[in-house]
Amino acid sequence: MAGGAAGIALLLWAARSGPVERDAEDAAREFYTEHGRWPDDPA
């Protein structure tokens, strides 16, 4: 029973955190397109 609840909690957490990471990746790709380097690369 506890394992099932933990599994559901994990799925809910993963579903909630997914789009934020995707948005950050899209923003980094957009930066790369404009500047020719990744945002965390030294200038």
C-alpha positions in Angstrom: 0.0 0.0 0.0 2.7 2.5 1.0 4.7 1.5 -2.2 1.7 2.3 -4.4 1.3 5.7 -2.7 5.0 6.5 -3.1 4.8 5.5 -6.8 1.8 7.8 -7.4 3.6 10.6 -5.6 6.7 10.1 -7.8 4.6 10.2 -11.0 2.9 13.4 -9.9 6.2 15.0 -9.0 7.7 14.0 -12.4 4.7 15.3 -14.3 4.9 18.6 -12.5 8.6 19.2 -12.9 8.8 18.1 -16.6 7.6 21.2 -18.4 9.8 23.5 -16.4 12.9 21.7 -17.5 11.6 21.6 -21.1 11.1 25.4 -21.0 14.6 25.9 -19.7 16.0 23.7 -22.5 14.0 25.6 -25.1 15.3 28.9 -23.8 18.9 27.6 -23.9 18.4 26.5 -27.5 17.0 29.9 -28.5 20.0 31.6 -26.9 22.3 29.3 -28.9 20.6 30.2 -32.1 21.0 33.9 -31.4 24.5 33.9 -30.0 26.2 30.8 -31.3 27.1 29.5 -27.9 25.3 27.9 -24.9 24.3 30.2 -22.1 26.6 28.5 -19.6 29.7 28.6 -21.8 32.2 31.3 -21.0 32.0 34.3 -23.3 
